[in-house]
Amino acid sequence: MEKMLQALSVDSRAGLYFTHFCVQSGNQLWENAVYFWTDLRHYHELFYQDGMDPYRVQREAQLLYSTYLYTSARRSIGVDEEIRRKVYNRLMPAFEELFDEVEEHTLNILLQPWTLLVSRDEESFQKVCVQEGNRVESQDYRELQSVYEESEHRLKQVQQSGSIQSPSPIASSTPSSKGLQAPNSWSSASPNYQGYRLGSLLRHRHEIGHFMSFLQNQDASVHLTCWLDLEQYRRTPQRDKAVKQERSSHIATKYLNRKYFFGPDSPASTEQQNDIMHLAGGLERLKLECLSNVVVVEIQDIVRHHIEKTWLPQFLSTAEFTERQKHKPKPQAADRLSQHVYHRRGTRRKAWKAEGLWMSSSKEILLFRQILLNPVTCLQFQHFVSLKGDFLENDMLFWLEVQRYKDLCHSHSDEATIQQKISTIINCFINSSMPPSLQIDIPPEQAQHILEKRHKLGPYIFREAQMSVFSELLKVWPEFQELSSSVEEKQLLPLLQEKRVKHRARVRRQRREEQESDESSRREEEDMGNVEEEQEGRSGKKQWRTQSRVQPSPTQPLSWSYSKYMAALKREEVLLRKKSQLEASFSTASDSSSYCSVNSAGSKHSHRQSHRSSTVSQI
């Protein structure tokens, strides 16, 4: 599948060789499939052009549907009714992933003519054309003929004399003679599994165990264990020098010896053994030094080729394997895609002003998109990205919300509902009320463009932003694949949940330590403030000092903390309480002084009255 996708991507530069083969085969289905894949590439390219034209995208999508998917289409590719109805319901508006399931169906069809083309080319390359012609025997030709016969006679004599002393070349040619039987071994396998390779089998973990048991019964398990040990060595990081040296010594001792790779039963021919020996610098250097990546890859290719030509067809033709495939449940979309990892398009880059927006179009883009849409794998990946920090988890949630927004557009909801969904996405991820306002990994210019051109972009308002976050998520996808391949599927989610709990506990602990340090610094500031208040008194100067202490200096960076905010509120409350108590004490003192003055005035007035009454009585 991977080789076919590589050939399809460069078919236009190779003279449309594969396209002409499908057309000249006389199979209408093959011809329609290859034409559909070519037109689908042009459709995908519309999404990566500067200034995407929604009208042209819609027109191309409708043309693809009417030409290849419609019930009475003139170039029908035989898709299921369910897929056809699903594409029709999502045709307005048309997005990039509209024809994903149709593309998967088309590539499975094209795999048949590709396998046939490769087998025919291999057969033609192994044949030597014989041309008959009339020759004229001249004097020069007769002299050359006599010289040739004499040299042949001498060569036979030398071989007869040396055959007794050196029989090793004959023995060493045994592996190559075994390899001649390999091409015919695929004839016993079912046509449905003609495209199977070792990589296809490795993606099915349960089948690897059966394949290993099959090889053990045939006394050939050393081939698979050798390939797996080499793969483990190749994936070992360069910084782990001790582990790498130990694994290299193990491989050299167990496999790179006269009993296996350099012996008579080696999967490599004599010429290949000499090439590996020359590439590695000799047998002694193989045992003493770490294997280079070039040597490891060459040995892996030889062993893998031997397994695929000799043992894999026999395994695929066994009754046990056929019986397991019959009882195997129908895989989901993500599982089907995991079996066929696609090259969709060549790598493209689209600049977004100075920041650089790019959309990776690697062979795993289709698989990754279906993984995100699968609830089980999506939950696993969400737990994984939450451990990375930053905005990766928000990126994933934003991508899913945009997909739901697309489904809402396809459901032909009213304009008010769609606009409400757009506002919700913008307020949550692009212009959030919680700092920072931009909660996803997109350039600020792109976020501003969405806010300004919201009512002009139509249903493709989040297209650029979704591509940006998808590219960020795609960077951590290989690491998640490596983790999931090293852990059993049942243990993956509990392991990620346990790591997530530990990560959150560590974050909470760090925040708690920060709050405690802030609280201690606040208490120190309060103590210093109380000392200054006692020394300087409760005057206007105190208020000015308090304000100058609260206000940050020009060089002090502005920051906001919830704990500091609550502490400031408490300080303000204490100051207000002290101020109110001070004012109450002042008002009480003034009232008492006024009361004393009134009493003294009353006593003087009563004394005058008594004096007057006594004088009048005397008169």
C-alpha positions in Angstrom: 0.0 0.0 0.0 2.8 2.5 0.9 4.7 1.8 -2.3 1.5 2.2 -4.3 0.8 5.6 -2.7 4.3 6.7 -3.5 3.8 5.7 -7.1 0.5 7.4 -7.3 1.9 10.7 -5.9 4.6 10.8 -8.7 2.5 9.1 -11.4 2.0 12.5 -13.2 5.8 12.9 -13.4 6.3 9.3 -14.6 4.2 9.6 -17.7 1.0 8.4 -16.0 2.4 4.8 -16.2 0.1 3.3 -13.6 -2.9 5.2 -15.0 -2.3 3.9 -18.5 -2.0 0.4 -17.1 -5.4 0.6 -15.4 -7.0 2.1 -18.6 -5.4 -0.5 -20.9 -6.4 -3.4 -18.5 -10.0 -3.3 -19.8 -11.3 -3.2 -16.2 -13.7 -0.3 -15.9 -13.7 -0.3 -12.1 -9.9 0.1 -12.1 -10.0 2.9 -14.6 -12.7 4.8 -12.7 -10.8 4.4 -9.4 -7.6 5.8 -10.7 -9.4 8.8 -12.3 -11.2 9.4 -9.0 -8.0 9.4 -7.0 -6.4 11.9 -9.4 -9.5 14.3 -9.2 -9.6 13.9 -5.4 -6.0 15.2 -5.2 -7.0 18.3 -7.1 -9.9 18.7 -4.7 -7.7 18.5 -1.6 -5.3 21.0 -3.1 -8.0 23.7 -3.1 -7.8 23.8 0.7 -4.1 24.8 0.7 -4.2 27.6 -1.8 -4.0 31.3 -0.8 -7.4 32.8 -0.7 -9.6 29.6 -0.8 -12.6 30.0 -3.0 -15.7 28.4 -1.3 -17.7 28.4 -4.6 -15.0 26.4 -6.4 -14.6 24.0 -3.5 -18.4 23.4 -3.5 -18.5 22.9 -7.3 -15.6 20.4 -7.3 -17.3 18.4 -4.5 -20.5 18.2 -6.3 -18.7 17.2 -9.5 -16.9 14.4 -7.8 -20.2 13.1 -6.3 -22.1 13.2 -9.5 -19.3 11.7 -11.6 -18.2 8.8 -9.2 -20.6 8.3 -6.4 -24.1 9.0 -7.8 -26.3 5.9 -8.3 -26.2 6.2 -12.1 -22.8 7.9 -12.3 -20.9 7.4 -15.6 -17.7 6.5 -13.7 -19.1 4.7 -10.7 -16.5 3.2 -8.3 -19.0 1.0 -6.5 -19.2 2.5 -3.0 -21.8 1.3 -0.5 -25.1 3.0 -0.2 -24.3 4.0 3.4 -21.1 5.8 2.4 -22.9 7.5 -0.5 -25.7 8.8 1.7 -23.2 10.0 4.3 -21.3 12.0 1.7 -24.5 13.4 0.2 -25.6 14.6 3.7 -22.3 16.4 4.2 -22.1 17.9 0.7 -23.3 21.3 1.8 -20.9 22.8 2.8 -18.0 20.7 1.6 -15.0 20.2 3.9 -11.6 18.5 3.3 -12.5 15.2 5.0 -15.7 14.8 3.0 -14.4 11.9 0.8 -12.2 10.1 3.4 -14.1 6.9 3.4 -14.4 6.9 -0.4 -10.7 7.4 -0.7 -10.1 4.3 1.5 -12.5 2.3 -0.7 -10.7 3.5 -3.8 -7.2 2.6 -2.5 -8.3 -0.9 -1.7 -9.5 -1.2 -5.3 -6.3 0.1 -6.8 -4.2 -2.3 -4.7 -5.3 -5.1 -7.0 -3.9 -3.6 -10.3 -0.8 -2.4 -8.5 0.0 -5.9 -7.3 -0.6 -7.2 -10.8 1.6 -4.6 -12.3 4.5 -5.2 -9.9 4.4 -9.0 -10.4 4.4 -8.5 -14.2 7.4 -6.2 -14.0 9.3 -8.6 -11.8 8.6 -11.4 -14.3 9.7 -9.3 -17.3 12.9 -8.2 -15.5 13.8 -11.9 -14.9 13.5 -12.8 -18.6 16.2 -12.4 -21.1 15.1 -11.7 -24.7 16.5 -14.0 -27.3 16.9 -12.8 -30.8 17.6 -15.0 -33.8 19.8 -13.8 -36.6 21.9 -15.0 -39.5 25.7 -14.6 -39.2 28.4 -14.8 -41.7 31.4 -16.9 -40.7 34.4 -14.9 -41.7 38.1 -15.6 -41.0 38.1 -13.4 -38.0 35.1 -15.2 -36.5 36.7 -18.6 -36.9 39.8 -17.5 -35.2 37.8 -16.1 -32.3 35.8 -19.3 -32.1 39.0 -21.4 -31.8 40.4 -19.1 -29.1 37.1 -19.4 -27.2 37.0 -23.2 -27.3 40.6 -23.4 -26.2 39.9 -21.1 -23.2 36.8 -23.1 -22.3 38.8 -26.3 -22.3 41.5 -24.9 -20.0 38.8 -23.5 -17.6 37.2 -26.9 -17.3 40.6 -28.5 -16.4 41.2 -25.9 -13.7 37.8 -26.5 -12.2 38.2 -30.2 -12.1 41.6 -30.0 -10.4 40.3 -27.5 -7.8 36.9 -29.0 -7.0 38.3 -31.5 -4.6 40.3 -28.9 -2.6 37.6 -26.1 -2.3 34.1 -27.4 -2.1 33.0 -24.3 -0.1 31.7 -22.2 -3.1 29.2 -25.0 -3.9 28.0 -25.1 -0.3 27.8 -21.3 -0.1 25.5 -21.2 -3.0 22.9 -23.2 -1.2 21.0 -20.2 0.3 20.7 -18.5 -3.1 19.3 -21.7 -4.5 16.7 -21.8 -1.8 15.8 -18.2 -2.6 14.8 -19.3 -6.1 11.8 -21.0 -4.7 10.5 -18.0 -2.9 8.6 -16.2 -5.7 6.4 -19.2 -6.2 5.5 -19.5 -2.5 2.9 -16.7 -2.9 0.8 -18.8 -5.3 -0.5 -20.8 -2.3 -1.7 -17.7 -0.4 -5.2 -16.3 -0.9 -5.5 -13.4 -3.4 -7.0 -11.2 -0.6 -3.7 -11.3 1.3 -1.3 -10.9 -1.7 -0.4 -7.4 -0.5 0.4 -8.6 3.0 3.9 -7.8 4.3 5.7 -8.1 7.6 4.7 -4.5 8.5 1.0 -5.4 7.9 1.3 -8.3 10.3 3.1 -6.3 13.0 0.1 -4.0 13.2 -2.0 -7.0 14.3 -0.6 -7.9 17.7 -2.6 -11.1 18.1 -1.4 -12.4 14.7 2.3 -11.8 15.6 2.0 -14.4 18.4 0.4 -16.9 16.0 3.2 -16.2 13.4 5.9 -16.7 16.0 4.3 -20.1 17.0 4.2 -21.1 13.3 7.9 -20.3 12.9 8.8 -22.2 16.0 7.0 -25.2 14.7 9.1 -24.8 11.5 12.3 -24.2 13.5 12.6 -20.8 11.8 11.7 -18.4 14.7 15.3 -17.1 14.7 14.5 -15.0 11.6 11.7 -13.1 13.4 13.5 -12.7 16.7 16.5 -11.4 14.8 14.4 -8.7 13.0 12.7 -7.7 16.3 16.0 -7.4 18.2 17.5 -5.3 15.4 14.4 -3.1 15.5 14.7 -2.7 19.2 18.4 -1.8 18.8 17.6 0.7 16.1 15.0 2.5 18.3 17.3 2.8 21.3 18.2 6.4 21.8 21.8 7.4 21.1 22.2 8.9 24.6 21.8 5.4 26.2 25.3 4.2 25.2 25.5 1.4 27.7 22.2 -0.1 26.7 23.1 0.3 23.0 26.4 -1.4 23.5 24.8 -4.3 25.4 22.2 -4.9 22.7 24.8 -4.6 20.0 27.0 -7.3 21.7 23.9 -9.5 22.1 23.0 -9.2 18.4 26.5 -9.9 17.3 26.9 -12.9 19.5 23.5 -14.5 18.8 23.0 -13.7 15.1 26.1 -12.4 13.4 28.0 -15.6 13.5 28.7 -18.7 11.4 25.7 -20.5 12.8 23.1 -18.0 11.4 23.8 -14.9 9.3 27.3 -15.9 8.0 26.6 -19.6 7.8 25.2 -21.9 5.2 21.5 -21.5 6.4 21.8 -17.7 6.3 18.9 -15.7 4.8 21.5 -13.7 2.9 23.3 -14.8 -0.2 27.1 -15.1 -0.4 27.4 -11.7 -2.1 25.1 -10.1 0.5 27.2 -11.6 3.3 30.3 -10.1 1.8 28.7 -6.8 1.4 27.6 -6.7 5.0 31.1 -7.8 6.2 32.7 -5.1 4.1 30.2 -2.5 5.3 30.8 -3.3 8.9 34.6 -3.5 8.6 35.1 -7.1 9.4 33.7 -9.8 11.8 35.9 -8.7 14.7 34.8 -5.1 14.4 31.2 -6.3 14.5 31.7 -8.0 17.8 33.7 -5.1 19.5 31.9 -2.0 18.3 28.3 -0.8 18.2 26.5 -1.6 15.0 25.9 1.4 12.8 22.4 2.2 11.6 23.4 1.5 8.0 24.5 -2.0 8.8 21.4 -2.6 10.9 19.0 -1.4 8.2 20.7 -3.6 5.6 20.5 -6.7 7.7 16.9 -6.0 8.6 16.0 -5.6 4.9 17.7 -9.0 4.1 15.9 -10.8 7.0 12.6 -9.2 6.2 12.8 -10.1 2.5 13.6 -13.7 3.5 10.6 -13.8 5.8 8.2 -12.3 3.3 9.3 -14.5 0.5 9.6 -17.8 2.3 7.6 -18.0 5.5 4.9 -15.3 5.4 3.1 -16.9 2.4 3.0 -20.3 4.1 1.6 -18.7 7.2 -1.1 -16.8 5.3 -2.1 -20.0 3.5 -2.7 -22.0 6.7 -6.2 -23.1 7.6 -5.8 -21.6 11.1 -5.2 -18.1 9.7 -8.1 -18.3 7.3 -10.4 -19.5 10.0 -9.4 -16.6 12.3 -10.1 -14.1 9.6 -13.6 -15.5 9.0 -14.5 -15.0 12.7 -12.8 -11.7 13.0 -15.3 -8.8 13.6 -15.6 -6.0 11.1 -13.1 -3.4 12.1 -14.0 0.2 12.7 -12.8 3.0 10.5 -9.8 3.7 12.7 -8.8 0.1 12.8 -9.1 -0.2 9.0 -6.9 2.9 8.6 -4.3 1.5 11.0 -3.9 -1.4 8.6 -3.3 1.0 5.6 -1.3 4.0 6.5 -1.7 6.4 3.7 0.4 8.9 1.8 -2.3 11.4 0.9 -0.4 14.2 -0.6 3.2 15.6 -0.7 4.2 17.8 2.2 2.7 21.3 1.8 3.3 24.5 3.6 1.1 27.5 3.7 2.5 30.7 5.2 0.4 32.7 7.5 2.1 36.1 7.4 5.2 36.0 9.5 4.3 33.2 11.8 4.1 30.4 9.3 1.0 28.2 9.2 1.7 24.7 7.8 -0.4 21.6 7.3 1.5 18.3 7.3 0.1 16.0 4.7 2.1 12.9 5.7 1.0 9.4 5.3 -0.5 9.3 8.8 -2.9 12.3 8.5 -5.9 10.1 7.6 -5.3 7.7 10.4 -4.8 10.5 12.9 -8.0 12.2 12.0 -10.0 9.0 12.4 -8.2 8.4 15.8 -9.5 11.8 17.0 -13.0 11.0 15.9 -12.9 7.6 17.7 -14.2 8.1 21.3 -12.0 5.5 22.8 -8.7 6.5 21.2 -9.6 10.1 21.5 -9.9 9.8 25.3 -6.6 8.0 25.5 -4.9 10.7 23.4 -6.5 13.5 25.5 -5.0 12.0 28.7 -1.7 11.8 26.9 -1.6 15.4 25.7 -2.7 16.7 29.1 0.6 15.5 30.5 2.5 17.7 28.1 1.1 21.0 29.5 0.8 24.1 27.4 -2.4 24.3 25.3 -2.3 20.8 23.7 -5.4 19.6 25.5 -7.2 22.8 24.5 -6.0 22.3 20.9 -7.6 18.8 20.9 -10.9 20.1 22.4 -11.0 23.0 19.9 -10.5 20.5 17.0 -13.4 18.4 18.2 -15.6 21.4 18.7 -14.9 22.6 15.2 -15.9 19.1 13.9 -19.2 19.4 15.9 -19.6 22.8 14.3 -19.2 21.2 10.9 -21.8 18.5 11.8 -24.1 21.4 12.8 -23.7 23.0 9.4 -24.5 19.7 7.7 -27.6 19.3 9.8 -29.0 22.5 8.2 -29.8 24.1 11.5 -31.1 27.7 11.6 -28.6 30.5 11.3 -29.1 31.6 14.9 -28.0 28.2 16.3 -25.0 28.2 14.0 -24.0 31.7 15.1 -24.4 30.8 18.7 -22.1 27.8 18.2 -19.5 30.1 16.6 -19.7 32.6 19.4 -19.3 29.8 22.0 -16.1 28.5 20.3 -14.7 32.0 20.0 -15.5 33.0 23.6 -14.0 29.7 24.9 -10.8 29.3 22.8 -10.0 32.5 20.8 -11.3 35.4 22.8 -11.7 34.0 26.3 -12.7 36.0 29.3 -10.1 34.1 31.4 -6.5 35.2 30.9 -4.9 34.6 28.5 -7.6 35.4 26.0 -6.1 33.0 23.3 -6.3 29.5 24.7 -5.1 27.5 21.7 -1.8 27.3 19.6 -2.6 29.6 16.7 -0.9 32.8 15.7 -2.4 36.0 17.2 -2.8 37.4 13.7 -5.0 34.5 12.8 -7.1 34.9 15.9 -7.6 38.6 15.1 -8.5 37.7 11.5 -11.2 35.4 12.8 -12.6 38.1 15.1 -12.6 40.8 12.4 -13.8 38.7 9.4 -16.2 36.5 11.4 -19.3 37.3 9.3 -17.4 37.2 5.9 -15.7 33.7 6.2 -18.9 31.7 6.1 -18.7 28.0 7.2 -14.9 28.0 6.7 -14.3 30.4 9.6 -12.2 28.0 11.6 -10.5 26.2 8.7 -7.1 27.8 9.2 -7.2 27.6 13.0 -8.2 23.9 12.9 -5.3 23.2 10.5 -2.9 25.0 12.9 -3.9 23.0 16.0 -4.0 19.8 14.0 -0.4 20.3 13.0 0.6 20.9 16.7 -1.2 17.7 17.7 0.4 15.7 14.9 3.8 16.5 16.3 3.1 14.5 19.5 1.2 11.7 17.7 4.4 9.5 17.0 5.2 9.6 20.7 1.7 8.4 21.6 2.0 5.7 19.0 5.3 4.5 20.5 3.7 4.4 24.0 0.6 2.6 22.8 2.7 0.0 21.0 4.7 -0.8 24.1 1.7 -1.2 26.4 -1.3 -3.5 26.1 -4.5 -1.9 25.0 -6.3 -2.7 28.2 -3.6 -1.2 30.3 -3.1 2.0 28.3 -6.0 4.0 29.6 -5.4 3.2 33.3 -1.7 4.0 32.9 -2.5 7.4 31.4 -5.1 8.2 34.0 -2.6 7.3 36.8 0.0 9.6 35.2 -2.6 12.4 34.8 -3.6 12.2 38.5 0.1 12.4 39.5 0.6 15.3 37.1 -2.3 17.2 38.5 -1.2 16.5 42.1 2.3 17.8 41.2 0.8 21.0 39.7 -1.5 21.5 42.8 1.5 21.1 45.1 3.5 23.7 43.1 0.6 26.1 43.3 0.2 25.5 47.0 3.9 26.2 47.6 3.6 29.4 45.6 0.6 30.5 47.6 2.4 29.7 50.9 5.4 31.7 49.8 3.0 34.6 48.8 1.3 34.3 52.2 4.6 34.5 54.1 5.8 37.5 52.1 2.4 39.2 52.7 2.8 38.6 56.5 6.3 40.1 56.4 4.9 43.1 54.6 2.1 43.5 57.1 4.6 43.3 60.0 6.8 45.9 58.4 3.8 48.1 57.8 2.7 47.8 61.5 6.2 48.8 62.6 6.1 51.8 60.3 2.6 52.8 61.5 3.7 52.8 65.2 6.7 54.9 64.4 5.1 57.5 62.2 1.6 57.7 63.8 -1.8 57.8 62.2 -1.4 60.9 60.0 -1.9 61.8 56.4 1.7 60.8 55.8 0.8 57.2 56.8 -1.8 57.0 54.0 0.6 58.3 51.5 3.2 55.7 52.5 0.6 52.9 52.3 -0.4 54.0 48.8 3.2 54.3 47.7 4.0 50.8 49.1 1.0 49.3 47.4 1.6 50.9 44.0 4.3 49.1 41.9 7.4 50.8 40.8 7.9 51.5 37.1 10.4 48.6 36.9 8.2 46.2 38.9 6.3 43.8 36.5 2.5 43.8 36.9 1.1 40.4 38.0 -2.2 39.2 39.3 -2.7 36.4 41.9 -5.8 35.3 43.6 -4.1 34.9 47.0 -2.6 38.3 46.8 -5.9 39.8 45.8 -7.7 38.3 48.8 -4.9 39.4 51.1 -5.2 43.0 49.7 -9.0 42.9 50.4 -8.3 41.8 54.0 -5.8 44.6 54.5 -8.2 47.2 53.1 -11.0 45.9 55.4 -8.6 46.2 58.4 -7.7 49.8 57.5 -11.4 50.7 57.0 -12.3 49.2 60.4 -9.4 51.1 62.1 -10.5 54.3 60.4 -14.2 53.9 61.5 -13.1 53.2 65.1 -10.9 56.3 65.0 -13.7 58.4 63.7 -16.1 57.0 66.4 -13.6 57.9 69.2 -13.3 61.5 67.8 -17.1 61.9 67.7 -17.4 60.6 71.4 -14.8 63.1 72.6 -16.5 66.1 70.9 -19.9 65.1 72.3 -18.6 65.0 75.9 -16.9 68.4 75.7 -20.0 70.0 74.3 -22.0 68.5 77.2 -19.7 70.0 79.8 -19.9 73.5 78.3 -23.7 73.4 78.3 -23.8 72.4 82.0 -21.5 75.3 83.1 -23.5 77.8 81.2 -26.7 76.6 82.8 -25.3 76.9 86.3 -24.2 80.5 85.7 -27.6 81.4 84.4 -29.4 79.9 87.5 -27.0 81.8 89.9 -28.0 85.1 88.2 -31.7 84.3 88.6 -31.4 83.5 92.3 -29.4 86.7 92.9 -32.1 88.8 91.2 -34.9 87.1 93.1 -33.2 87.8 96.4 -32.6 91.5 95.6 -36.2 92.0 94.6 -37.4 90.4 97.8 -35.3 92.7 99.9 -36.7 95.7 98.0 
